[in-house]
Amino acid sequence: MQAILKGLRIIEGSAFIAAPMCGMTLAQLGADVIRFDQIGGGMDYHRWPVTKDNNSIYWAEMNKGKRSIAVDLKSEEGRELIAELICSAGDDAGVFSTNLPARGWLAYDVLSKRRTDLIQHEIVGDRHGGTALDYTVNAKVGFPYITGPIDDERPVNHVLPAWDITTAYLAAIDILAAERHRRLTGEGQQVKLALADVALSTMGHLGYIGEVHVNQETRQRHGNYLFGALGRDFITADKQRVMVIAINAKQWRGLLEATGVMEEVAQIENLMQLDFSIEGDRFEARKELCSILEPWFARQPFETVARVFKNCGICWDKYQTVSELVTSDPDCSTENPIFEEIEQPGIGRYPVSSGAMHFSKIKRDSPRPAPILGNHTDEILADILKLDSNTIGQLHDKRIVA
């Protein structure tokens, strides 16, 4: 955690990935992120992976560093408390982040009557108001048809929730941009961000849309080959698999020097009438070049490959399982300053990330664990809503809060 956003308060109503990850990112930057949940937990409170006691490791990770208030959201009195919390006074308050249906009592038009400079950020599925998840959005934009083995026509779903993650980080940027706008103008606003639009705009940024319109070409499935340059996986003599990329001139020269195949490569270059100093030409000859490189890898044990590549400026890494990453890679341990071993209540003790960013003027503090559900209910009611202990006690008695 690095407290560069200390003082900024954000109220969050969220589930699953995009909105919780947005809030977690802002919390790791020092913002006071308060998430509200139905008493007993929301729809993702027990989302896998879970412990043997059915406590969600996922939920704990997504809510690191936040405060938690548990309220009966089905009751008018409970909803009124959350509406007051969202619109509470203060220059650094009045920011609401959600991917829950923002209608009725949570609608911007309703809440902004309480606080005219309210910033309300809403993550939605698509621009038409429909539901969308990462897997459905990925299917829409075509990636499953260009993922997987070259000789298999079936769509392959990617296991990384790329659009949820991208949306989460873009949402955090949106909130900070809207907060800066409010500081300069005094104006609040409603911000909508559709998961599908994040994917569609990214398709444009990466050239997929222009490729079809301008070149009349559709990206094909290339298996493990890197598109547009030379890159692919190779197997070493001791059956280790490595990913090797030569995307620029330095990496290409380093690969040729390391493997000693310059003469064979020159012959292929001349035969195919290509210029391998151009990355696109290396892609055109990818199969021929990789057939030359394969025997070199097949003769070398992994340790030799690692030693040689270390000194040649080559972009490469070894394939490893998640278990291997977690148990044997020092980058995924407390040797890396982004990790620190802490106790997650109800989960256990293990290394937790405090955020990937590094600010030179801000001290990195220990990551804060996720709260127990409703852990800060009384604190929030007293400090922010200024309720006295009698009133808070009555709310507990009526099971409006927990």
KENULUM-226843 format. One record per residue (C-alpha): x, y, z; residue in three letters. Coordinates in Angstrom, 3 decimals. Layout:
BALUM:X:Y:Z:Ala
...
//
This chain:
BALUM:0.000:0.000:0.000:Met
BALUM:1.170:3.514:-0.856:Gln
BALUM:-0.989:6.283:0.590:Ala
BALUM:-0.862:8.749:-2.290:Ile
BALUM:-4.705:9.025:-2.288:Leu
BALUM:-5.025:9.406:1.469:Lys
BALUM:-8.185:11.334:2.361:Gly
BALUM:-10.237:10.361:-0.681:Leu
BALUM:-13.343:8.379:0.308:Arg
BALUM:-15.136:6.046:-2.100:Ile
BALUM:-18.307:4.089:-1.361:Ile
BALUM:-18.516:0.827:-3.263:Glu
BALUM:-21.413:-1.470:-4.072:Gly
BALUM:-19.944:-4.314:-6.067:Ser
BALUM:-19.611:-7.987:-6.941:Ala
BALUM:-17.246:-10.278:-8.862:Phe
BALUM:-14.175:-8.680:-10.529:Ile
BALUM:-14.255:-5.302:-12.286:Ala
BALUM:-15.739:-2.999:-9.627:Ala
BALUM:-14.158:-4.733:-6.589:Pro
BALUM:-10.755:-4.689:-8.303:Met
BALUM:-11.180:-1.003:-9.118:Cys
BALUM:-11.855:-0.275:-5.437:Gly
BALUM:-9.037:-2.526:-4.264:Met
BALUM:-6.612:-0.691:-6.566:Thr
BALUM:-7.677:2.680:-5.167:Leu
BALUM:-7.492:1.325:-1.602:Ala
BALUM:-3.916:0.182:-2.244:Gln
BALUM:-3.183:3.765:-3.252:Leu
BALUM:-4.473:4.989:0.104:Gly
BALUM:-8.118:5.832:-0.601:Ala
BALUM:-10.687:5.018:2.068:Asp
BALUM:-12.833:2.523:0.181:Val
BALUM:-15.960:1.444:2.034:Ile
BALUM:-17.921:-1.416:0.521:Arg
BALUM:-21.496:-2.099:1.565:Phe
BALUM:-22.988:-5.574:1.501:Asp
BALUM:-26.194:-7.295:2.370:Gln
BALUM:-26.043:-8.841:5.849:Ile
BALUM:-24.644:-12.341:5.335:Gly
BALUM:-22.711:-11.372:2.202:Gly
BALUM:-23.448:-10.632:-1.430:Gly
BALUM:-23.535:-12.898:-4.467:Met
BALUM:-19.728:-13.283:-4.642:Asp
BALUM:-19.062:-13.682:-0.918:Tyr
BALUM:-18.282:-17.402:-1.286:His
BALUM:-16.859:-17.332:-4.790:Arg
BALUM:-14.154:-19.898:-5.553:Trp
BALUM:-11.409:-20.511:-4.653:Pro
BALUM:-12.551:-21.122:-1.088:Val
BALUM:-10.924:-22.651:1.990:Thr
BALUM:-12.110:-25.878:3.600:Lys
BALUM:-14.341:-23.651:5.767:Asp
BALUM:-15.928:-22.116:2.626:Asn
BALUM:-14.217:-18.749:3.110:Asn
BALUM:-13.467:-17.135:-0.238:Ser
BALUM:-9.791:-16.467:-0.957:Ile
BALUM:-10.998:-14.596:-4.035:Tyr
BALUM:-13.227:-12.253:-1.994:Trp
BALUM:-10.443:-11.571:0.487:Ala
BALUM:-7.984:-10.648:-2.285:Glu
BALUM:-10.470:-8.409:-4.116:Met
BALUM:-11.255:-6.451:-0.955:Asn
BALUM:-7.823:-5.918:0.576:Lys
BALUM:-7.525:-2.632:2.424:Gly
BALUM:-11.227:-1.742:2.336:Lys
BALUM:-13.679:-1.097:5.150:Arg
BALUM:-16.914:-3.058:5.347:Ser
BALUM:-20.438:-2.166:6.419:Ile
BALUM:-23.175:-4.822:6.448:Ala
BALUM:-26.731:-3.573:6.046:Val
BALUM:-30.166:-5.021:5.296:Asp
BALUM:-30.420:-3.599:1.789:Leu
BALUM:-33.937:-4.954:1.424:Lys
BALUM:-35.227:-2.558:4.068:Ser
BALUM:-36.045:1.101:3.480:Glu
BALUM:-34.100:2.064:6.608:Glu
BALUM:-31.025:0.172:5.440:Gly
BALUM:-31.145:1.734:1.999:Arg
BALUM:-31.495:5.160:3.542:Glu
BALUM:-28.303:4.586:5.558:Leu
BALUM:-26.341:3.663:2.437:Ile
BALUM:-27.760:6.600:0.467:Ala
BALUM:-26.658:8.938:3.287:Glu
BALUM:-23.239:7.306:3.315:Leu
BALUM:-22.783:7.703:-0.448:Ile
BALUM:-23.784:11.367:-0.295:Cys
BALUM:-22.049:12.237:2.969:Ser
BALUM:-20.431:15.662:3.237:Ala
BALUM:-16.810:16.523:2.554:Gly
BALUM:-14.703:17.643:-0.392:Asp
BALUM:-13.036:14.216:-0.514:Asp
BALUM:-16.302:12.256:-0.240:Ala
BALUM:-19.329:11.904:-2.514:Gly
BALUM:-17.827:9.253:-4.816:Val
BALUM:-19.810:6.090:-5.530:Phe
BALUM:-18.445:3.128:-7.511:Ser
BALUM:-20.695:0.241:-8.487:Thr
BALUM:-21.436:-2.534:-10.927:Asn
BALUM:-24.749:-3.358:-9.241:Leu
BALUM:-27.936:-2.278:-11.042:Pro
BALUM:-27.886:1.500:-10.443:Ala
BALUM:-31.615:2.058:-10.505:Arg
BALUM:-34.317:2.905:-8.017:Gly
BALUM:-32.741:4.109:-4.795:Trp
BALUM:-29.229:3.752:-6.305:Leu
BALUM:-29.996:5.703:-9.479:Ala
BALUM:-27.764:8.711:-10.133:Tyr
BALUM:-30.798:10.981:-10.624:Asp
BALUM:-32.039:10.020:-7.167:Val
BALUM:-28.736:10.201:-5.297:Leu
BALUM:-27.535:13.414:-6.953:Ser
BALUM:-30.543:15.245:-5.474:Lys
BALUM:-28.929:14.671:-2.090:Arg
BALUM:-25.504:15.798:-3.270:Arg
BALUM:-25.340:17.742:-6.519:Thr
BALUM:-21.592:17.219:-6.975:Asp
BALUM:-21.854:13.432:-6.603:Leu
BALUM:-19.496:11.354:-8.742:Ile
BALUM:-21.163:8.052:-9.598:Gln
BALUM:-19.200:5.492:-11.598:His
BALUM:-21.229:2.624:-13.029:Glu
BALUM:-19.767:-0.459:-14.703:Ile
BALUM:-22.361:-2.083:-16.967:Val
BALUM:-22.358:-5.081:-19.304:Gly
BALUM:-22.975:-3.441:-22.656:Asp
BALUM:-24.081:-0.051:-23.922:Arg
BALUM:-27.656:-1.289:-24.390:His
BALUM:-28.027:-2.104:-20.715:Gly
BALUM:-27.639:-5.855:-21.170:Gly
BALUM:-25.713:-8.275:-18.990:Thr
BALUM:-22.207:-9.261:-20.060:Ala
BALUM:-19.346:-11.183:-18.481:Leu
BALUM:-15.742:-11.536:-19.553:Asp
BALUM:-16.376:-14.851:-21.337:Tyr
BALUM:-19.355:-13.514:-23.313:Thr
BALUM:-17.537:-10.312:-24.258:Val
BALUM:-14.485:-12.297:-25.356:Asn
BALUM:-16.746:-14.445:-27.535:Ala
BALUM:-18.264:-11.302:-29.071:Lys
BALUM:-14.950:-9.744:-30.119:Val
BALUM:-13.559:-12.885:-31.734:Gly
BALUM:-10.537:-13.807:-29.629:Phe
BALUM:-11.614:-17.433:-29.035:Pro
BALUM:-11.370:-18.026:-32.802:Tyr
BALUM:-7.751:-16.901:-32.929:Ile
BALUM:-6.682:-18.629:-29.706:Thr
BALUM:-5.435:-22.204:-29.492:Gly
BALUM:-3.821:-24.740:-31.844:Pro
BALUM:-3.606:-23.847:-35.516:Ile
BALUM:-5.206:-27.126:-36.633:Asp
BALUM:-8.282:-26.848:-34.371:Asp
BALUM:-11.217:-24.746:-35.543:Glu
BALUM:-13.088:-24.783:-32.229:Arg
BALUM:-13.177:-21.529:-30.216:Pro
BALUM:-10.881:-21.520:-27.180:Val
BALUM:-11.937:-19.478:-24.154:Asn
BALUM:-9.061:-17.676:-22.481:His
BALUM:-8.899:-18.299:-18.723:Val
BALUM:-7.557:-14.812:-17.950:Leu
BALUM:-10.492:-12.366:-17.376:Pro
BALUM:-8.764:-9.728:-19.467:Ala
BALUM:-11.751:-7.423:-19.971:Trp
BALUM:-12.708:-7.456:-16.285:Asp
BALUM:-9.145:-6.541:-15.329:Ile
BALUM:-8.856:-3.845:-18.000:Thr
BALUM:-12.233:-2.429:-16.997:Thr
BALUM:-11.192:-2.365:-13.340:Ala
BALUM:-8.083:-0.300:-14.001:Tyr
BALUM:-9.881:1.982:-16.472:Leu
BALUM:-12.632:2.518:-13.889:Ala
BALUM:-10.025:3.627:-11.353:Ala
BALUM:-8.688:6.136:-13.904:Ile
BALUM:-12.233:7.328:-14.625:Asp
BALUM:-12.919:7.990:-10.950:Ile
BALUM:-9.694:9.936:-10.464:Leu
BALUM:-10.336:11.933:-13.665:Ala
BALUM:-13.883:12.791:-12.550:Ala
BALUM:-12.612:13.740:-9.090:Glu
BALUM:-10.039:16.086:-10.653:Arg
BALUM:-12.783:17.602:-12.828:His
BALUM:-14.875:18.206:-9.710:Arg
BALUM:-11.942:19.871:-7.951:Arg
BALUM:-11.497:22.232:-10.903:Leu
BALUM:-15.164:22.965:-11.651:Thr
BALUM:-17.213:21.900:-8.638:Gly
BALUM:-19.254:19.615:-10.888:Glu
BALUM:-20.102:16.015:-10.133:Gly
BALUM:-21.213:13.616:-12.820:Gln
BALUM:-22.365:10.136:-13.754:Gln
BALUM:-19.757:7.998:-15.523:Val
BALUM:-20.756:4.810:-17.330:Lys
BALUM:-18.264:2.213:-18.486:Leu
BALUM:-19.451:-0.843:-20.428:Ala
BALUM:-17.405:-4.032:-20.260:Leu
BALUM:-18.162:-4.704:-23.919:Ala
BALUM:-17.056:-1.194:-24.944:Asp
BALUM:-13.739:-1.680:-23.145:Val
BALUM:-13.156:-4.790:-25.253:Ala
BALUM:-14.343:-3.140:-28.474:Leu
BALUM:-12.175:-0.061:-28.007:Ser
BALUM:-9.192:-2.282:-27.211:Thr
BALUM:-9.775:-4.195:-30.450:Met
BALUM:-9.408:-0.874:-32.221:Gly
BALUM:-6.324:0.174:-30.256:His
BALUM:-4.566:-3.100:-31.156:Leu
BALUM:-5.286:-2.777:-34.878:Gly
BALUM:-7.813:-5.602:-35.292:Tyr
BALUM:-10.586:-3.317:-36.592:Ile
BALUM:-8.347:-1.398:-38.973:Gly
BALUM:-6.881:-4.658:-40.252:Glu
BALUM:-10.298:-5.744:-41.520:Val
BALUM:-11.398:-2.346:-42.887:His
BALUM:-8.122:-1.296:-44.490:Val
BALUM:-6.433:-4.570:-45.446:Asn
BALUM:-9.585:-6.685:-45.854:Gln
BALUM:-7.858:-9.292:-43.720:Glu
BALUM:-9.040:-11.084:-40.593:Thr
BALUM:-6.484:-12.167:-38.015:Arg
BALUM:-5.891:-15.908:-38.189:Gln
BALUM:-5.059:-18.443:-35.512:Arg
BALUM:-1.282:-18.751:-35.167:His
BALUM:-0.987:-21.082:-32.179:Gly
BALUM:1.995:-20.141:-30.026:Asn
BALUM:3.610:-17.970:-32.684:Tyr
BALUM:3.828:-14.274:-31.858:Leu
BALUM:1.917:-12.239:-34.455:Phe
BALUM:3.959:-9.774:-36.489:Gly
BALUM:7.460:-10.773:-35.341:Ala
BALUM:9.408:-13.889:-34.394:Leu
BALUM:8.330:-15.590:-31.212:Gly
BALUM:7.404:-19.121:-30.197:Arg
BALUM:7.901:-21.808:-27.573:Asp
BALUM:10.777:-24.298:-27.762:Phe
BALUM:11.621:-27.471:-25.825:Ile
BALUM:15.079:-27.966:-24.320:Thr
BALUM:17.054:-31.212:-24.086:Ala
BALUM:15.749:-31.820:-20.555:Asp
BALUM:12.134:-31.239:-21.653:Lys
BALUM:11.744:-27.738:-20.260:Gln
BALUM:9.641:-25.381:-22.377:Arg
BALUM:10.661:-21.765:-22.950:Val
BALUM:9.004:-18.837:-24.738:Met
BALUM:11.422:-16.836:-26.878:Val
BALUM:10.686:-13.514:-28.605:Ile
BALUM:12.696:-11.405:-31.043:Ala
BALUM:10.547:-8.323:-31.537:Ile
BALUM:13.317:-5.768:-32.085:Asn
BALUM:16.750:-5.659:-33.722:Ala
BALUM:18.680:-6.190:-30.476:Lys
BALUM:16.675:-9.274:-29.554:Gln
BALUM:17.036:-10.677:-33.073:Trp
BALUM:20.814:-10.211:-33.079:Arg
BALUM:21.046:-11.718:-29.602:Gly
BALUM:19.079:-14.783:-30.654:Leu
BALUM:21.295:-15.351:-33.697:Leu
BALUM:24.466:-14.935:-31.632:Glu
BALUM:23.251:-17.244:-28.889:Ala
BALUM:22.142:-20.052:-31.175:Thr
BALUM:24.882:-19.747:-33.817:Gly
BALUM:22.526:-20.196:-36.764:Val
BALUM:23.454:-17.044:-38.691:Met
BALUM:24.565:-18.911:-41.822:Glu
BALUM:21.391:-20.995:-42.107:Glu
BALUM:19.246:-17.919:-41.436:Val
BALUM:21.059:-15.952:-44.169:Ala
BALUM:20.349:-18.755:-46.643:Gln
BALUM:16.628:-18.704:-45.793:Ile
BALUM:16.594:-14.907:-46.036:Glu
BALUM:18.124:-15.023:-49.515:Asn
BALUM:15.967:-17.921:-50.691:Leu
BALUM:12.712:-16.273:-49.587:Met
BALUM:13.849:-12.810:-50.706:Gln
BALUM:13.041:-11.306:-47.291:Leu
BALUM:14.835:-8.861:-45.014:Asp
BALUM:15.037:-10.313:-41.501:Phe
BALUM:16.001:-6.951:-40.053:Ser
BALUM:12.267:-6.232:-40.499:Ile
BALUM:10.123:-7.896:-37.846:Glu
BALUM:7.233:-8.514:-40.265:Gly
BALUM:9.558:-10.460:-42.576:Asp
BALUM:10.658:-12.573:-39.624:Arg
BALUM:7.006:-13.373:-39.041:Phe
BALUM:6.535:-14.316:-42.698:Glu
BALUM:9.353:-16.851:-42.335:Ala
BALUM:8.392:-17.966:-38.816:Arg
BALUM:8.034:-21.666:-39.644:Lys
BALUM:11.314:-21.827:-41.552:Glu
BALUM:13.213:-19.882:-38.872:Leu
BALUM:11.790:-21.963:-36.027:Cys
BALUM:12.707:-25.190:-37.837:Ser
BALUM:16.312:-23.951:-37.815:Ile
BALUM:16.175:-22.963:-34.145:Leu
BALUM:14.440:-26.116:-32.841:Glu
BALUM:17.504:-28.425:-33.079:Pro
BALUM:19.635:-25.962:-31.101:Trp
BALUM:17.149:-25.938:-28.224:Phe
BALUM:16.778:-29.708:-28.422:Ala
BALUM:20.538:-30.100:-27.833:Arg
BALUM:20.793:-27.697:-24.865:Gln
BALUM:19.752:-28.367:-21.268:Pro
BALUM:17.669:-25.613:-19.742:Phe
BALUM:20.509:-24.317:-17.550:Glu
BALUM:22.647:-23.724:-20.645:Thr
BALUM:19.834:-21.900:-22.412:Val
BALUM:19.271:-19.712:-19.352:Ala
BALUM:22.967:-18.880:-19.010:Arg
BALUM:23.464:-18.076:-22.693:Val
BALUM:20.284:-16.018:-23.017:Phe
BALUM:21.044:-13.992:-19.903:Lys
BALUM:24.053:-12.477:-21.611:Asn
BALUM:22.484:-11.836:-25.032:Cys
BALUM:19.637:-9.406:-24.327:Gly
BALUM:17.006:-11.899:-25.431:Ile
BALUM:13.388:-11.639:-24.307:Cys
BALUM:12.439:-15.058:-22.978:Trp
BALUM:11.078:-16.955:-20.000:Asp
BALUM:10.411:-20.475:-18.849:Lys
BALUM:6.926:-21.948:-18.833:Tyr
BALUM:5.868:-22.924:-15.342:Gln
BALUM:2.700:-23.970:-13.572:Thr
BALUM:0.946:-21.743:-11.046:Val
BALUM:2.174:-24.081:-8.301:Ser
BALUM:5.757:-23.720:-9.523:Glu
BALUM:5.364:-19.926:-9.641:Leu
BALUM:4.048:-19.770:-6.081:Val
BALUM:6.387:-22.305:-4.476:Thr
BALUM:9.688:-21.741:-6.277:Ser
BALUM:9.809:-18.372:-8.072:Asp
BALUM:11.392:-15.646:-5.889:Pro
BALUM:9.492:-12.976:-7.847:Asp
BALUM:6.282:-14.374:-6.356:Cys
BALUM:7.526:-14.248:-2.779:Ser
BALUM:8.494:-11.751:-0.107:Thr
BALUM:11.833:-11.327:-1.900:Glu
BALUM:9.798:-9.081:-4.187:Asn
BALUM:8.910:-5.856:-2.302:Pro
BALUM:5.343:-5.890:-3.621:Ile
BALUM:4.629:-8.958:-1.454:Phe
BALUM:4.413:-9.253:2.301:Glu
BALUM:3.174:-12.158:4.372:Glu
BALUM:0.086:-11.159:6.348:Ile
BALUM:-2.836:-12.842:8.071:Glu
BALUM:-6.068:-12.708:6.093:Gln
BALUM:-8.890:-13.175:8.628:Pro
BALUM:-10.673:-16.468:8.057:Gly
BALUM:-8.232:-17.449:5.320:Ile
BALUM:-4.735:-17.829:6.754:Gly
BALUM:-1.229:-16.431:6.479:Arg
BALUM:0.404:-16.105:3.071:Tyr
BALUM:2.155:-13.507:0.829:Pro
BALUM:-0.183:-10.724:-0.293:Val
BALUM:0.543:-8.004:-2.843:Ser
BALUM:0.504:-4.369:-1.750:Ser
BALUM:0.247:-3.173:-5.372:Gly
BALUM:2.564:-3.292:-8.369:Ala
BALUM:3.218:0.451:-8.575:Met
BALUM:6.246:2.207:-7.015:His
BALUM:6.164:5.898:-6.077:Phe
BALUM:9.517:7.453:-5.274:Ser
BALUM:8.080:9.988:-2.787:Lys
BALUM:5.604:7.692:-1.042:Ile
BALUM:6.629:5.016:1.439:Lys
BALUM:5.364:1.509:0.745:Arg
BALUM:3.375:0.232:3.720:Asp
BALUM:2.256:-3.287:4.490:Ser
BALUM:-0.806:-4.507:2.599:Pro
BALUM:-3.986:-4.380:4.660:Arg
BALUM:-6.098:-7.521:4.759:Pro
BALUM:-9.692:-7.649:3.634:Ala
BALUM:-12.191:-6.905:6.393:Pro
BALUM:-14.473:-9.411:7.994:Ile
BALUM:-17.939:-8.713:6.598:Leu
BALUM:-19.410:-5.772:8.520:Gly
BALUM:-16.198:-5.299:10.476:Asn
BALUM:-16.463:-1.484:10.387:His
BALUM:-20.231:-1.052:10.575:Thr
BALUM:-20.368:0.731:13.929:Asp
BALUM:-17.258:2.788:13.178:Glu
BALUM:-18.719:4.038:9.879:Ile
BALUM:-22.129:4.797:11.364:Leu
BALUM:-20.564:6.780:14.200:Ala
BALUM:-17.696:8.571:12.428:Asp
BALUM:-19.277:9.352:9.051:Ile
BALUM:-23.032:9.393:9.673:Leu
BALUM:-22.578:10.792:13.208:Lys
BALUM:-25.061:8.371:14.798:Leu
BALUM:-24.923:7.975:18.554:Asp
BALUM:-24.475:4.625:20.293:Ser
BALUM:-28.181:4.468:21.206:Asn
BALUM:-29.260:4.788:17.590:Thr
BALUM:-26.646:2.289:16.423:Ile
BALUM:-27.807:-0.157:19.068:Gly
BALUM:-31.393:0.172:17.877:Gln
BALUM:-30.304:-0.502:14.287:Leu
BALUM:-28.625:-3.702:15.462:His
BALUM:-31.692:-4.701:17.472:Asp
BALUM:-33.897:-4.274:14.396:Lys
BALUM:-31.320:-6.163:12.285:Arg
BALUM:-30.930:-3.226:9.924:Ile
BALUM:-27.141:-3.458:10.340:Val
BALUM:-24.722:-6.165:11.447:Ala
//
